Each structure stands twice: as structure tokens, then as C-alpha cells.
């Protein structure tokens, strides 16, 4: 829900399998059900919502497994183009196991 439409389109165009929050659960659903749903489906959650990051951090501390989460701060939207964010995803995908040993990956501007 926090990822802007043009970035979603750019990710899809680059071949990423994207499920938007609104496609999975009703609008205005709290963060935890979205996180739980992504975990149950074995999907990586992508967000710039600090509350989702906090949920991931708590699950990790509790030893609860989940595939991973990719996070960036809201202000990053003004510092990175959609293409740069897609490139960051491509860089993650090129790694053997981008979510090991820590399942929370933060992407940041290169500059």
C-alpha cells in the first residue's frame, strides 16, 4: 500500500511478480495481516512503512520465519528514481541469499 504506482509498474515491467496490498486484503487492513499473509505465501514483503519493518524485526527476534522484507525510507522516493530502486532489486536478486543471515534488507541511494 505504501509503494507508489509508478514503481509497481516499473517492477512489473522488469519482470517482477508483484502483488499489491489491495489485491491481497481489503483496503485499510492493518499491517500485521499483510505481513502474516506474505509470510504464509512465502513472499517477500516490500515496503517503506516503518511499522512493517518493526513487525519484521520483532518476528526475527522471536525466531519466527519469513522469507524477507525489503525496506526503504519514504524520503528515499525523493533521492532515488524508480529505475534506481528496480536496479537495487536486481542487485538483491543476483545474490545467492540476500536475506541471510538477516531477513530485513534496506535499500538506500547510492549517492
N, CA, C and O atoms as CSV, one atom per row, in Angstrom:
chain,resi,resn,atom,element,x,y,z
A,1,UNK,N,N,0.823,-1.197,0.000
A,1,UNK,CA,C,0.000,0.000,0.000
A,1,UNK,C,C,0.866,1.259,0.000
A,1,UNK,O,O,0.423,2.323,-0.434
A,2,UNK,N,N,2.091,1.135,0.485
A,2,UNK,CA,C,2.951,2.307,0.605
A,2,UNK,C,C,3.884,2.495,-0.586
A,2,UNK,O,O,4.602,3.492,-0.669
A,3,UNK,N,N,3.871,1.544,-1.497
A,3,UNK,CA,C,4.724,1.630,-2.675
A,3,UNK,C,C,3.921,2.286,-3.790
A,3,UNK,O,O,2.823,1.841,-4.123
A,4,UNK,N,N,4.469,3.331,-4.351
A,4,UNK,CA,C,3.742,4.122,-5.347
A,4,UNK,C,C,3.537,3.367,-6.658
A,4,UNK,O,O,4.342,2.525,-7.056
A,5,UNK,N,N,2.424,3.706,-7.310
A,5,UNK,CA,C,2.020,3.061,-8.557
A,5,UNK,C,C,3.095,3.016,-9.638
A,5,UNK,O,O,3.311,1.957,-10.226
A,6,UNK,N,N,3.779,4.132,-9.923
A,6,UNK,CA,C,4.805,4.084,-10.968
A,6,UNK,C,C,5.935,3.088,-10.664
A,6,UNK,O,O,6.485,2.477,-11.580
A,7,UNK,N,N,6.278,2.928,-9.392
A,7,UNK,CA,C,7.308,1.951,-9.045
A,7,UNK,C,C,6.774,0.537,-9.236
A,7,UNK,O,O,7.494,-0.338,-9.717
A,8,UNK,N,N,5.534,0.311,-8.868
A,8,UNK,CA,C,4.927,-1.008,-9.082
A,8,UNK,C,C,4.945,-1.341,-10.569
A,8,UNK,O,O,5.293,-2.459,-10.950
A,9,UNK,N,N,4.575,-0.384,-11.408
A,9,UNK,CA,C,4.605,-0.603,-12.862
A,9,UNK,C,C,6.019,-0.894,-13.347
A,9,UNK,O,O,6.216,-1.765,-14.194
A,10,UNK,N,N,7.004,-0.174,-12.818
A,10,UNK,CA,C,8.401,-0.390,-13.221
A,10,UNK,C,C,8.870,-1.788,-12.803
A,10,UNK,O,O,9.570,-2.457,-13.563
A,11,UNK,N,N,8.492,-2.228,-11.609
A,11,UNK,CA,C,8.869,-3.568,-11.166
A,11,UNK,C,C,8.228,-4.637,-12.042
A,11,UNK,O,O,8.884,-5.603,-12.431
A,12,UNK,N,N,6.955,-4.464,-12.348
A,12,UNK,CA,C,6.265,-5.429,-13.221
A,12,UNK,C,C,6.900,-5.453,-14.604
A,12,UNK,O,O,7.109,-6.521,-15.178
A,13,UNK,N,N,7.207,-4.275,-15.136
A,13,UNK,CA,C,7.830,-4.190,-16.458
A,13,UNK,C,C,9.183,-4.906,-16.468
A,13,UNK,O,O,9.579,-5.482,-17.482
A,14,UNK,N,N,9.886,-4.866,-15.340
A,14,UNK,CA,C,11.181,-5.536,-15.221
A,14,UNK,C,C,11.026,-7.039,-14.976
A,14,UNK,O,O,12.022,-7.756,-14.878
A,15,UNK,N,N,9.788,-7.516,-14.879
A,15,UNK,CA,C,9.547,-8.948,-14.754
A,15,UNK,C,C,9.310,-9.468,-13.346
A,15,UNK,O,O,9.264,-10.679,-13.128
A,16,UNK,N,N,9.160,-8.557,-12.386
A,16,UNK,CA,C,8.924,-8.979,-11.016
A,16,UNK,C,C,7.472,-9.372,-10.826
A,16,UNK,O,O,6.577,-8.739,-11.386
A,17,UNK,N,N,7.232,-10.409,-10.044
A,17,UNK,CA,C,5.898,-10.879,-9.719
A,17,UNK,C,C,5.418,-10.068,-8.519
A,17,UNK,O,O,5.833,-10.318,-7.387
A,18,UNK,N,N,4.553,-9.106,-8.768
A,18,UNK,CA,C,4.124,-8.157,-7.745
A,18,UNK,C,C,2.662,-8.395,-7.383
A,18,UNK,O,O,1.802,-8.507,-8.257
A,19,UNK,N,N,2.397,-8.471,-6.087
A,19,UNK,CA,C,1.026,-8.497,-5.578
A,19,UNK,C,C,0.888,-7.274,-4.686
A,19,UNK,O,O,1.602,-7.136,-3.693
A,20,UNK,N,N,-0.031,-6.389,-5.045
A,20,UNK,CA,C,-0.235,-5.187,-4.238
A,20,UNK,C,C,-1.052,-5.538,-2.997
A,20,UNK,O,O,-1.813,-6.505,-2.991
A,21,UNK,N,N,-0.883,-4.748,-1.963
A,21,UNK,CA,C,-1.626,-4.969,-0.723
A,21,UNK,C,C,-3.128,-5.018,-0.991
A,21,UNK,O,O,-3.829,-5.876,-0.455
A,22,UNK,N,N,-3.610,-4.119,-1.801
A,22,UNK,CA,C,-5.047,-4.038,-2.097
A,22,UNK,C,C,-5.549,-5.268,-2.858
A,22,UNK,O,O,-6.738,-5.583,-2.817
A,23,UNK,N,N,-4.641,-5.962,-3.550
A,23,UNK,CA,C,-5.023,-7.186,-4.263
A,23,UNK,C,C,-5.118,-8.381,-3.315
A,23,UNK,O,O,-5.780,-9.372,-3.621
A,24,UNK,N,N,-4.455,-8.283,-2.165
A,24,UNK,CA,C,-4.394,-9.412,-1.239
A,24,UNK,C,C,-5.431,-9.331,-0.125
A,24,UNK,O,O,-6.027,-10.338,0.256
A,25,UNK,N,N,-5.637,-8.136,0.388
A,25,UNK,CA,C,-6.549,-7.940,1.521
A,25,UNK,C,C,-7.317,-6.634,1.318
A,25,UNK,O,O,-6.883,-5.772,0.553
A,26,UNK,N,N,-8.452,-6.485,1.997
A,26,UNK,CA,C,-9.246,-5.265,1.817
A,26,UNK,C,C,-8.476,-3.991,2.184
A,26,UNK,O,O,-7.575,-4.001,3.023
A,27,UNK,N,N,-8.861,-2.912,1.533
A,27,UNK,CA,C,-8.262,-1.611,1.825
A,27,UNK,C,C,-8.406,-1.299,3.311
A,27,UNK,O,O,-9.413,-1.639,3.931
A,28,UNK,N,N,-7.400,-0.655,3.869
A,28,UNK,CA,C,-7.334,-0.239,5.264
A,28,UNK,C,C,-7.098,-1.401,6.239
A,28,UNK,O,O,-7.289,-1.253,7.446
A,29,UNK,N,N,-6.682,-2.552,5.707
A,29,UNK,CA,C,-6.312,-3.661,6.586
A,29,UNK,C,C,-5.047,-3.262,7.337
A,29,UNK,O,O,-4.145,-2.656,6.759
A,30,UNK,N,N,-4.979,-3.598,8.613
A,30,UNK,CA,C,-3.796,-3.294,9.422
A,30,UNK,C,C,-2.553,-3.960,8.843
A,30,UNK,O,O,-2.649,-4.849,7.997
A,31,UNK,N,N,-1.390,-3.520,9.306
A,31,UNK,CA,C,-0.118,-4.018,8.788
A,31,UNK,C,C,0.120,-5.496,9.087
A,31,UNK,O,O,0.582,-6.230,8.213
A,32,UNK,N,N,-0.181,-5.943,10.291
A,32,UNK,CA,C,0.133,-7.309,10.681
A,32,UNK,C,C,-0.495,-8.354,9.760
A,32,UNK,O,O,0.209,-9.279,9.357
A,33,UNK,N,N,-1.782,-8.260,9.401
A,33,UNK,CA,C,-2.335,-9.258,8.483
A,33,UNK,C,C,-1.616,-9.294,7.130
A,33,UNK,O,O,-1.479,-10.360,6.529
A,34,UNK,N,N,-1.158,-8.137,6.652
A,34,UNK,CA,C,-0.403,-8.127,5.395
A,34,UNK,C,C,0.918,-8.868,5.572
A,34,UNK,O,O,1.315,-9.658,4.715
A,35,UNK,N,N,1.591,-8.613,6.679
A,35,UNK,CA,C,2.857,-9.282,6.940
A,35,UNK,C,C,2.639,-10.788,7.077
A,35,UNK,O,O,3.390,-11.583,6.510
A,36,UNK,N,N,1.614,-11.175,7.827
A,36,UNK,CA,C,1.308,-12.594,8.016
A,36,UNK,C,C,0.971,-13.265,6.689
A,36,UNK,O,O,1.382,-14.398,6.436
A,37,UNK,N,N,0.230,-12.570,5.855
A,37,UNK,CA,C,-0.156,-13.130,4.545
A,37,UNK,C,C,1.069,-13.351,3.677
A,37,UNK,O,O,1.215,-14.411,3.067
A,38,UNK,N,N,1.955,-12.359,3.614
A,38,UNK,CA,C,3.183,-12.500,2.837
A,38,UNK,C,C,3.999,-13.679,3.371
A,38,UNK,O,O,4.536,-14.473,2.598
A,39,UNK,N,N,4.086,-13.784,4.693
A,39,UNK,CA,C,4.825,-14.889,5.294
A,39,UNK,C,C,4.220,-16.240,4.955
A,39,UNK,O,O,4.944,-17.175,4.615
A,40,UNK,N,N,2.906,-16.353,5.045
A,40,UNK,CA,C,2.222,-17.615,4.750
A,40,UNK,C,C,2.400,-18.028,3.292
A,40,UNK,O,O,2.466,-19.218,2.982
A,41,UNK,N,N,2.478,-17.046,2.403
A,41,UNK,CA,C,2.639,-17.327,0.971
A,41,UNK,C,C,4.103,-17.467,0.565
A,41,UNK,O,O,4.402,-17.775,-0.589
A,42,UNK,N,N,5.014,-17.243,1.508
A,42,UNK,CA,C,6.432,-17.330,1.187
A,42,UNK,C,C,6.917,-16.206,0.292
A,42,UNK,O,O,7.876,-16.372,-0.462
A,43,UNK,N,N,6.257,-15.070,0.375
A,43,UNK,CA,C,6.609,-13.928,-0.458
A,43,UNK,C,C,7.442,-12.936,0.341
A,43,UNK,O,O,7.376,-12.887,1.569
A,44,UNK,N,N,8.218,-12.157,-0.379
A,44,UNK,CA,C,8.983,-11.067,0.221
A,44,UNK,C,C,8.077,-9.849,0.281
A,44,UNK,O,O,7.444,-9.491,-0.712
A,45,UNK,N,N,8.016,-9.222,1.425
A,45,UNK,CA,C,7.221,-8.003,1.581
A,45,UNK,C,C,8.099,-6.810,1.213
A,45,UNK,O,O,9.258,-6.734,1.621
A,46,UNK,N,N,7.550,-5.897,0.453
A,46,UNK,CA,C,8.263,-4.692,0.024
A,46,UNK,C,C,7.512,-3.494,0.578
A,46,UNK,O,O,6.307,-3.360,0.366
A,47,UNK,N,N,8.217,-2.627,1.283
A,47,UNK,CA,C,7.534,-1.523,1.943
A,47,UNK,C,C,8.472,-0.374,2.249
A,47,UNK,O,O,9.693,-0.528,2.233
A,48,UNK,N,N,7.898,0.758,2.524
A,48,UNK,CA,C,8.648,1.861,3.125
A,48,UNK,C,C,7.935,2.305,4.400
A,48,UNK,O,O,8.079,3.441,4.853
A,49,UNK,N,N,7.171,1.390,4.958
A,49,UNK,CA,C,6.406,1.615,6.175
A,49,UNK,C,C,7.226,1.134,7.374
A,49,UNK,O,O,7.547,-0.049,7.480
A,50,UNK,N,N,7.558,2.054,8.268
A,50,UNK,CA,C,8.369,1.699,9.434
A,50,UNK,C,C,7.663,0.694,10.335
A,50,UNK,O,O,8.324,-0.096,11.010
A,51,UNK,N,N,6.329,0.708,10.357
A,51,UNK,CA,C,5.599,-0.254,11.183
A,51,UNK,C,C,5.805,-1.681,10.661
A,51,UNK,O,O,5.944,-2.614,11.452
A,52,UNK,N,N,5.826,-1.853,9.335
A,52,UNK,CA,C,6.075,-3.181,8.768
A,52,UNK,C,C,7.489,-3.645,9.108
A,52,UNK,O,O,7.713,-4.816,9.415
A,53,UNK,N,N,8.430,-2.719,9.051
A,53,UNK,CA,C,9.809,-3.054,9.405
A,53,UNK,C,C,9.880,-3.481,10.876
A,53,UNK,O,O,10.612,-4.412,11.212
A,54,UNK,N,N,9.140,-2.821,11.736
A,54,UNK,CA,C,9.119,-3.167,13.162
A,54,UNK,C,C,8.537,-4.569,13.374
A,54,UNK,O,O,9.016,-5.327,14.217
A,55,UNK,N,N,7.505,-4.901,12.604
A,55,UNK,CA,C,6.926,-6.248,12.690
A,55,UNK,C,C,7.976,-7.282,12.284
A,55,UNK,O,O,8.154,-8.297,12.958
A,56,UNK,N,N,8.668,-7.015,11.176
A,56,UNK,CA,C,9.704,-7.942,10.706
A,56,UNK,C,C,10.801,-8.109,11.755
A,56,UNK,O,O,11.258,-9.220,12.022
A,57,UNK,N,N,11.206,-7.013,12.331
A,57,UNK,CA,C,12.252,-7.068,13.352
A,57,UNK,C,C,11.788,-7.899,14.555
A,57,UNK,O,O,12.557,-8.698,15.089
A,58,UNK,N,N,10.549,-7.712,14.975
A,58,UNK,CA,C,10.015,-8.477,16.109
A,58,UNK,C,C,9.923,-9.964,15.772
A,58,UNK,O,O,10.292,-10.809,16.588
A,59,UNK,N,N,9.438,-10.285,14.587
A,59,UNK,CA,C,9.362,-11.684,14.175
A,59,UNK,C,C,10.749,-12.308,14.172
A,59,UNK,O,O,10.929,-13.436,14.631
A,60,UNK,N,N,11.726,-11.577,13.657
A,60,UNK,CA,C,13.093,-12.097,13.624
A,60,UNK,C,C,13.603,-12.350,15.047
A,60,UNK,O,O,14.183,-13.401,15.322
A,61,UNK,N,N,13.390,-11.399,15.937
A,61,UNK,CA,C,13.816,-11.570,17.347
A,61,UNK,C,C,13.114,-12.758,18.006
A,61,UNK,O,O,13.698,-13.451,18.839
A,62,UNK,N,N,11.843,-12.984,17.619
A,62,UNK,CA,C,11.064,-14.077,18.194
A,62,UNK,C,C,11.390,-15.427,17.554
A,62,UNK,O,O,10.895,-16.462,18.001
A,63,UNK,N,N,12.219,-15.418,16.513
A,63,UNK,CA,C,12.573,-16.665,15.832
A,63,UNK,C,C,11.509,-17.168,14.875
A,63,UNK,O,O,11.530,-18.333,14.477
A,64,UNK,N,N,10.578,-16.298,14.503
A,64,UNK,CA,C,9.529,-16.679,13.553
A,64,UNK,C,C,10.082,-16.508,12.142
A,64,UNK,O,O,10.688,-15.484,11.826
A,65,UNK,N,N,9.876,-17.488,11.318
A,65,UNK,CA,C,10.461,-17.427,9.982
A,65,UNK,C,C,9.550,-16.663,9.013
A,65,UNK,O,O,8.323,-16.696,9.116
A,66,UNK,N,N,10.185,-15.993,8.094
A,66,UNK,CA,C,9.526,-15.337,6.976
A,66,UNK,C,C,10.576,-15.171,5.890
A,66,UNK,O,O,11.775,-15.142,6.170
A,67,UNK,N,N,10.123,-15.065,4.663
A,67,UNK,CA,C,11.042,-15.045,3.517
A,67,UNK,C,C,11.995,-13.866,3.554
A,67,UNK,O,O,13.200,-14.027,3.358
A,68,UNK,N,N,11.458,-12.685,3.803
A,68,UNK,CA,C,12.275,-11.485,3.855
A,68,UNK,C,C,11.426,-10.249,3.640
A,68,UNK,O,O,10.255,-10.323,3.268
A,69,UNK,N,N,12.051,-9.117,3.884
A,69,UNK,CA,C,11.382,-7.844,3.683
A,69,UNK,C,C,12.407,-6.875,3.105
A,69,UNK,O,O,13.554,-6.829,3.549
A,70,UNK,N,N,11.980,-6.106,2.115
A,70,UNK,CA,C,12.810,-5.063,1.524
A,70,UNK,C,C,12.191,-3.731,1.923
A,70,UNK,O,O,11.007,-3.483,1.694
A,71,UNK,N,N,13.018,-2.880,2.525
A,71,UNK,CA,C,12.530,-1.630,3.099
A,71,UNK,C,C,13.358,-0.464,2.591
A,71,UNK,O,O,14.565,-0.592,2.383
A,72,UNK,N,N,12.713,0.658,2.394
A,72,UNK,CA,C,13.409,1.926,2.195
A,72,UNK,C,C,12.567,3.014,2.806
A,72,UNK,O,O,11.350,2.875,2.931
A,73,UNK,N,N,13.189,4.063,3.174
A,73,UNK,CA,C,12.505,5.177,3.838
A,73,UNK,C,C,11.715,6.011,2.833
A,73,UNK,O,O,12.069,6.084,1.656
A,74,UNK,N,N,10.653,6.631,3.307
A,74,UNK,CA,C,9.822,7.497,2.468
A,74,UNK,C,C,10.663,8.553,1.759
A,74,UNK,O,O,10.451,8.829,0.579
A,75,UNK,N,N,11.618,9.146,2.480
A,75,UNK,CA,C,12.419,10.209,1.877
A,75,UNK,C,C,13.250,9.708,0.706
A,75,UNK,O,O,13.699,10.501,-0.121
A,76,UNK,N,N,13.459,8.388,0.629
A,76,UNK,CA,C,14.223,7.817,-0.479
A,76,UNK,C,C,13.527,8.055,-1.813
A,76,UNK,O,O,14.184,8.146,-2.850
A,77,UNK,N,N,12.210,8.155,-1.790
A,77,UNK,CA,C,11.492,8.424,-3.036
A,77,UNK,C,C,11.996,9.699,-3.695
A,77,UNK,O,O,12.007,9.803,-4.921
A,78,UNK,N,N,12.408,10.658,-2.897
A,78,UNK,CA,C,12.939,11.891,-3.461
A,78,UNK,C,C,14.407,11.811,-3.821
A,78,UNK,O,O,14.935,12.709,-4.477
A,79,UNK,N,N,15.075,10.741,-3.398
A,79,UNK,CA,C,16.508,10.590,-3.622
A,79,UNK,C,C,16.854,9.512,-4.642
A,79,UNK,O,O,17.981,9.465,-5.133
A,80,UNK,N,N,15.899,8.649,-4.964
A,80,UNK,CA,C,16.133,7.574,-5.930
A,80,UNK,C,C,15.029,7.581,-6.976
A,80,UNK,O,O,13.864,7.830,-6.664
A,81,UNK,N,N,15.401,7.309,-8.204
A,81,UNK,CA,C,14.392,7.156,-9.246
A,81,UNK,C,C,13.803,5.748,-9.138
A,81,UNK,O,O,14.353,4.878,-8.463
A,82,UNK,N,N,12.682,5.548,-9.814
A,82,UNK,CA,C,12.109,4.198,-9.847
A,82,UNK,C,C,13.104,3.222,-10.456
A,82,UNK,O,O,13.216,2.082,-10.007
A,83,UNK,N,N,13.826,3.671,-11.480
A,83,UNK,CA,C,14.827,2.823,-12.113
A,83,UNK,C,C,15.928,2.420,-11.145
A,83,UNK,O,O,16.396,1.282,-11.177
A,84,UNK,N,N,16.340,3.331,-10.294
A,84,UNK,CA,C,17.372,3.013,-9.301
A,84,UNK,C,C,16.859,2.017,-8.264
A,84,UNK,O,O,17.607,1.157,-7.800
A,85,UNK,N,N,15.587,2.135,-7.903
A,85,UNK,CA,C,15.011,1.181,-6.952
A,85,UNK,C,C,14.898,-0.190,-7.604
A,85,UNK,O,O,15.208,-1.200,-6.972
A,86,UNK,N,N,14.457,-0.239,-8.862
A,86,UNK,CA,C,14.396,-1.516,-9.581
A,86,UNK,C,C,15.800,-2.113,-9.678
A,86,UNK,O,O,15.974,-3.318,-9.497
A,87,UNK,N,N,16.790,-1.286,-9.959
A,87,UNK,CA,C,18.177,-1.760,-10.021
A,87,UNK,C,C,18.612,-2.359,-8.682
A,87,UNK,O,O,19.326,-3.361,-8.653
A,88,UNK,N,N,18.187,-1.754,-7.584
A,88,UNK,CA,C,18.512,-2.297,-6.263
A,88,UNK,C,C,17.886,-3.686,-6.092
A,88,UNK,O,O,18.496,-4.571,-5.492
A,89,UNK,N,N,16.681,-3.875,-6.613
A,89,UNK,CA,C,16.041,-5.189,-6.576
A,89,UNK,C,C,16.824,-6.193,-7.406
A,89,UNK,O,O,17.023,-7.335,-6.992
A,90,UNK,N,N,17.261,-5.764,-8.570
A,90,UNK,CA,C,18.048,-6.648,-9.435
A,90,UNK,C,C,19.343,-7.044,-8.743
A,90,UNK,O,O,19.762,-8.198,-8.831
A,91,UNK,N,N,19.984,-6.100,-8.055
A,91,UNK,CA,C,21.212,-6.397,-7.305
A,91,UNK,C,C,20.940,-7.429,-6.206
A,91,UNK,O,O,21.746,-8.333,-5.987
A,92,UNK,N,N,19.809,-7.293,-5.522
A,92,UNK,CA,C,19.445,-8.269,-4.490
A,92,UNK,C,C,19.223,-9.651,-5.095
A,92,UNK,O,O,19.671,-10.661,-4.551
A,93,UNK,N,N,18.529,-9.679,-6.221
A,93,UNK,CA,C,18.215,-10.957,-6.873
A,93,UNK,C,C,19.476,-11.675,-7.349
A,93,UNK,O,O,19.485,-12.900,-7.464
A,94,UNK,N,N,20.526,-10.930,-7.623
A,94,UNK,CA,C,21.773,-11.527,-8.100
A,94,UNK,C,C,22.564,-12.199,-6.975
A,94,UNK,O,O,23.476,-12.982,-7.242
A,95,UNK,N,N,22.225,-11.901,-5.736
A,95,UNK,CA,C,22.925,-12.505,-4.585
A,95,UNK,C,C,22.423,-13.936,-4.371
A,95,UNK,O,O,21.279,-14.259,-4.691
A,96,UNK,N,N,23.296,-14.784,-3.824
A,96,UNK,CA,C,22.903,-16.166,-3.539
A,96,UNK,C,C,21.754,-16.233,-2.538
A,96,UNK,O,O,20.779,-16.952,-2.757
A,97,UNK,N,N,21.864,-15.492,-1.451
A,97,UNK,CA,C,20.805,-15.486,-0.446
A,97,UNK,C,C,20.754,-14.104,0.195
A,97,UNK,O,O,21.371,-13.878,1.236
A,98,UNK,N,N,20.027,-13.187,-0.420
A,98,UNK,CA,C,20.050,-11.801,0.065
A,98,UNK,C,C,19.455,-11.594,1.453
A,98,UNK,O,O,19.672,-10.551,2.068
A,99,UNK,N,N,18.706,-12.576,1.953
A,99,UNK,CA,C,18.052,-12.421,3.252
A,99,UNK,C,C,18.712,-13.255,4.345
A,99,UNK,O,O,18.089,-13.582,5.355
A,100,UNK,N,N,19.958,-13.588,4.132
A,100,UNK,CA,C,20.694,-14.351,5.133
A,100,UNK,C,C,21.979,-13.614,5.480
A,100,UNK,O,O,22.688,-13.183,4.571
A,101,UNK,N,N,22.294,-13.458,6.704
A,101,UNK,CA,C,21.657,-14.056,7.881
A,101,UNK,C,C,20.509,-13.205,8.434
A,101,UNK,O,O,19.807,-13.648,9.343
A,102,UNK,N,N,20.309,-12.013,7.913
A,102,UNK,CA,C,19.282,-11.109,8.449
A,102,UNK,C,C,18.210,-10.889,7.380
A,102,UNK,O,O,18.537,-10.473,6.269
A,103,UNK,N,N,16.939,-11.159,7.690
A,103,UNK,CA,C,15.889,-11.140,6.673
A,103,UNK,C,C,15.348,-9.747,6.308
A,103,UNK,O,O,14.410,-9.633,5.518
A,104,UNK,N,N,15.931,-8.708,6.874
A,104,UNK,CA,C,15.474,-7.352,6.568
A,104,UNK,C,C,16.559,-6.653,5.749
A,104,UNK,O,O,17.671,-6.439,6.232
A,105,UNK,N,N,16.229,-6.304,4.521
A,105,UNK,CA,C,17.182,-5.634,3.628
A,105,UNK,C,C,16.713,-4.204,3.426
A,105,UNK,O,O,15.572,-3.966,3.030
A,106,UNK,N,N,17.592,-3.262,3.696
A,106,UNK,CA,C,17.278,-1.848,3.499
A,106,UNK,C,C,18.012,-1.359,2.269
A,106,UNK,O,O,19.231,-1.493,2.164
A,107,UNK,N,N,17.265,-0.791,1.342
A,107,UNK,CA,C,17.921,-0.218,0.173
A,107,UNK,C,C,18.045,1.287,0.381
A,107,UNK,O,O,17.164,1.940,0.940
A,108,UNK,N,N,19.166,1.806,-0.086
A,108,UNK,CA,C,19.484,3.219,0.109
A,108,UNK,C,C,20.003,3.797,-1.186
A,108,UNK,O,O,20.475,3.061,-2.053
A,109,UNK,N,N,19.922,5.097,-1.325
A,109,UNK,CA,C,20.520,5.731,-2.516
A,109,UNK,C,C,22.010,5.449,-2.572
A,109,UNK,O,O,22.674,5.372,-1.539
A,110,UNK,N,N,22.537,5.295,-3.787
A,110,UNK,CA,C,23.969,5.059,-3.958
A,110,UNK,C,C,24.788,6.311,-3.761
A,110,UNK,O,O,25.981,6.235,-3.466
A,111,UNK,N,N,24.177,7.441,-3.917
A,111,UNK,CA,C,24.919,8.707,-3.798
A,111,UNK,C,C,24.802,9.312,-2.443
A,111,UNK,O,O,25.370,10.374,-2.189
